[in-house]
Amino acid sequence: MRSNYYLKHTLSSSSLKFALFISLSFTTNTNTITASHHRTLSPTKATAVDLLSLLGPAHRAAQVDPTVARDLWSCLNFLVPFHPTTYDLKRRSMTQLGQRRESDAVDNGRIWWPPPAVPDIEGSKECKCELTRTPYGRHFIHEELNTYIRFLFEMIVSRGPAVGLNVSLSRYDFFHGHVFLAKETGRLGILFHAKEYPAYEKKVFPFNMGYCQTGSNVAYDKEMNLRNILWLAPMPSTSNKDWVAPGVLVVLNAHPDGIIYRDLIPDYVQVARTIYEDDFGKIPVDVNYLKVGGASNNYQLFIC
């Protein structure tokens, strides 16, 4: 069980503040997915710090070994363009949070410059499935932040197919992410995991993952390579009110011939294509977006 944290992280500008206030207790042998990617990878081992640096300001990206940078870029499938085009910080305002999404451009802007600041889920209790770290869930103090986290889940579902990732908001598939604070790069982010409980299949996925896998219809196929999705908050300058890096939303492609698979996924979970959140930084909290009740679209956010 993780120790207690009290986190206060503020990203500020003249028109935007991103605040988190949290005080919580915290409490997968054989590769069967084939890929068509073939290239000679850099002999230098990539790290999570390299990935965050590459997605950060130019001076940090320049510090990454060029061949490592090349191989990492080949594994990044962006759900939102990496560089902002028509948006800048002055055009963002907190009042836009509650408005209905009207266009891709608006949604892109909400990624680049985001706003400031558990019941029985689909019958999980009946099969003794515990989906969250703790049996209780909370919300962030700022409702704008709760709205934004929900927006991130829905954005990944809606844009995923464009890069080959088809996920659903389900307790077997896509429902959680891990908030992290990366000390070395200064980034705040969330590592989302989709395809969480693939269905047991004797020939394709002969692994028993416990109670939470019971009843799963999630197929173990090539989309498992895309199950790790990374969101990074924009990075503020330490010397002025400018931002030195925009927000990022990217699918990390862990195909077996790539550098992410080789260097960022431990050998013992390669079959599950799991990148561990702890490699990015300290994990104060998980965010869970879960279906509650009988209504088809009744999803609620839980911070655990």
BELZI-V460342 format. One record per pair of residues at least 4 apart in sequence whose ideal C-beta (glycine too) atoms are under 8 Angstrom apart, sorted by the first residue. I is the first residue (numbers start at 0). GAP is how many residues later the second one is. Records with the same first field share a line. If there is no record, write none. Layout:
I=GAP + GAP
This chain:
0=24 + 25 + 26
1=23 + 24 + 25 + 281
2=23
3=19 + 20 + 21 + 22
4=17 + 18 + 19 + 21 + 277 + 279 + 280
5=16 + 17
6=13 + 14 + 15 + 16 + 174 + 277 + 278
7=11 + 12 + 13
8=9 + 10 + 11 + 172 + 179
9=7 + 8 + 9
10=5 + 6 + 7 + 177 + 222 + 223 + 224 + 225
11=4 + 5 + 6 + 224 + 229
12=4 + 76 + 223 + 228 + 229 + 230
13=76 + 227
14=74 + 75 + 77 + 78 + 79
15=73 + 76 + 77 + 78 + 97 + 99 + 100
16=77 + 99 + 100
17=96 + 97 + 98 + 99 + 127 + 170 + 215
18=97 + 98 + 122 + 123 + 126
19=97 + 120 + 125 + 159 + 168
20=96 + 119 + 120
21=118 + 262 + 263 + 281
23=110 + 114 + 260 + 261 + 279 + 280
24=109
25=107 + 108 + 257 + 258 + 259
26=106 + 107
27=179 + 181 + 240 + 241 + 243 + 244 + 246
28=242
29=241
30=225 + 239 + 240
31=172 + 173 + 188 + 239
32=187 + 188 + 189 + 191 + 192 + 223 + 240
33=188 + 222
34=187 + 190 + 220 + 221 + 222 + 223
36=37 + 218 + 219 + 220 + 221
37=219
38=32 + 35 + 218
40=30 + 216 + 217 + 218 + 221
41=4 + 23 + 25 + 26 + 28 + 29 + 217
42=24
43=21 + 23 + 24
44=218
45=4 + 5 + 22 + 25 + 26 + 213 + 214 + 216 + 217 + 218
46=4 + 216 + 217 + 232
47=4 + 134 + 216 + 227 + 231 + 232
48=4 + 133 + 135 + 136
49=4 + 14 + 15 + 18 + 19 + 22
50=4 + 21 + 179 + 201 + 209 + 213
51=4 + 130 + 132 + 133 + 135 + 137 + 180 + 228
52=7 + 8 + 10 + 11 + 132
53=6 + 7 + 10 + 15 + 18 + 19
54=6 + 27 + 175 + 177 + 190 + 193 + 195
55=4 + 5 + 129 + 131 + 176 + 179 + 188 + 189
56=4 + 178 + 187 + 188
57=4
58=4
59=4 + 125
60=8
63=4 + 5 + 8
64=4
65=4
66=4
67=4 + 191
68=4
69=4
70=4 + 187 + 188
71=4 + 187 + 188
73=179 + 184 + 185
74=177 + 178 + 179 + 180 + 183 + 184 + 185
75=174 + 175 + 176 + 177
76=86 + 87 + 88 + 149 + 173 + 174 + 175 + 176
77=4 + 85 + 170 + 171 + 172 + 173
78=32 + 76 + 77 + 80 + 81 + 83 + 84 + 150 + 170 + 171 + 172
79=27 + 28 + 31 + 32 + 75 + 79 + 167 + 168 + 169 + 170
80=4 + 27
81=166 + 168
82=163
83=4 + 24 + 25 + 28 + 29 + 162
85=19
86=4 + 5 + 18 + 21 + 22 + 25 + 26
87=4 + 25
88=24 + 153 + 154
90=18
91=4 + 17 + 21 + 23
93=21 + 22 + 50
94=4
95=10 + 14 + 19
96=18 + 47 + 50 + 51
97=46 + 49
100=5 + 6 + 9 + 50
101=4
102=4
103=4
104=4
105=4
106=4 + 44 + 48
107=4
108=4
109=4 + 5 + 38 + 41
110=44 + 120 + 136 + 137 + 138
111=122 + 134 + 135
112=121 + 130 + 133 + 134
113=34 + 119 + 120 + 133
114=29 + 30 + 32 + 33
115=26 + 28 + 29
116=23 + 24 + 25 + 27 + 28
117=13 + 14 + 17 + 18 + 19 + 170 + 172 + 184 + 186
118=173 + 174
119=4 + 5 + 6 + 172
120=10 + 50 + 54 + 169 + 170 + 171
121=48 + 49 + 168 + 169
122=4 + 92
123=5 + 6 + 7 + 47 + 88
124=4
126=84 + 85 + 87 + 88
127=83
128=42 + 81 + 82 + 83 + 85
129=5 + 81 + 82
130=40 + 44 + 45 + 81 + 157 + 159
131=5 + 44 + 154 + 156 + 170 + 172
132=153 + 171
133=170
135=168
136=151 + 165 + 166 + 167
137=164 + 165 + 166
138=4 + 7 + 162 + 163 + 164
139=5 + 6 + 9 + 163
140=4
141=4
142=4
143=4
144=4
145=4 + 155
146=4
147=4
148=4 + 41 + 138 + 140 + 152
149=4 + 139 + 149 + 151
150=4
151=4 + 25 + 38 + 40 + 79 + 97
152=4 + 16 + 21 + 24 + 39 + 136 + 146
153=4 + 15
154=4 + 94
155=4 + 9 + 11 + 18 + 36 + 38 + 73 + 93
156=10 + 11 + 12 + 17
158=4
159=4 + 5 + 6 + 7 + 34 + 66 + 91
160=4 + 5
162=63 + 88
163=58 + 59 + 62
164=29 + 58 + 61 + 62 + 64 + 86
165=57
166=6 + 7 + 27 + 28
167=5 + 6
168=4 + 5 + 6 + 120 + 122 + 130
169=4 + 5 + 48 + 121
170=4 + 25 + 26 + 41 + 119 + 120
171=24 + 25 + 27 + 40 + 41 + 43 + 44 + 45 + 46
172=21 + 22 + 23 + 24 + 45
173=18 + 19 + 20 + 21 + 22
174=21 + 113 + 114 + 115
175=16 + 17 + 20 + 110 + 111 + 112 + 113
176=13 + 14 + 15 + 16 + 52 + 54 + 109 + 110
177=12 + 13 + 14 + 15 + 99 + 105 + 108 + 109
178=9 + 10 + 11 + 104 + 105 + 106 + 107 + 108
179=8 + 9 + 10 + 11 + 97 + 100 + 101 + 102 + 103 + 104
180=6 + 7 + 100 + 101 + 103
181=4 + 5 + 6 + 7 + 98 + 99
182=98 + 99
183=97
185=49
186=45 + 46 + 48 + 94
187=44 + 45
188=41 + 42 + 43 + 44 + 91 + 92
189=40 + 41 + 97
190=37 + 38 + 39 + 84 + 86 + 89
191=36 + 37 + 38 + 39
192=34 + 35 + 36 + 81
193=32 + 33 + 35
194=23 + 25 + 28 + 29 + 32
195=16 + 22 + 31
196=12 + 15 + 16 + 19 + 21
197=7 + 11 + 15 + 18 + 20 + 21 + 22 + 26
198=6 + 14 + 17 + 18 + 19 + 20 + 21
199=5 + 6 + 7 + 8 + 9 + 13 + 16
200=4 + 5 + 19
201=4
203=16 + 17
204=15 + 66
206=64
207=5
208=4
218=4
219=4
222=4
223=48 + 49
224=28 + 29 + 30 + 31 + 36 + 48
225=25 + 26 + 27 + 28
226=27 + 46 + 47
227=23 + 24 + 26 + 45 + 46 + 47
228=20 + 21 + 22 + 23
229=18 + 19 + 20 + 21 + 22
230=16 + 17 + 18
231=13 + 15 + 16
232=14
233=9 + 11 + 12 + 13
234=8 + 9 + 10
235=5 + 6 + 7 + 8
236=4 + 5 + 6 + 7
251=8 + 12 + 23
252=5 + 7
253=4 + 6 + 7 + 10 + 11 + 19 + 21
254=6
255=5
256=4
257=4
258=4 + 5
259=4 + 5 + 15
260=4 + 9 + 12
263=11 + 15
264=4 + 5 + 8 + 9 + 10
265=4 + 8 + 10
268=4 + 5 + 7
274=4
276=6
277=5
284=18 + 19
285=17 + 18
286=14 + 15 + 16
287=13 + 14 + 15 + 16
288=10 + 11 + 12 + 13
289=9 + 10 + 12
290=7 + 8
291=6 + 7 + 8
292=5
293=4
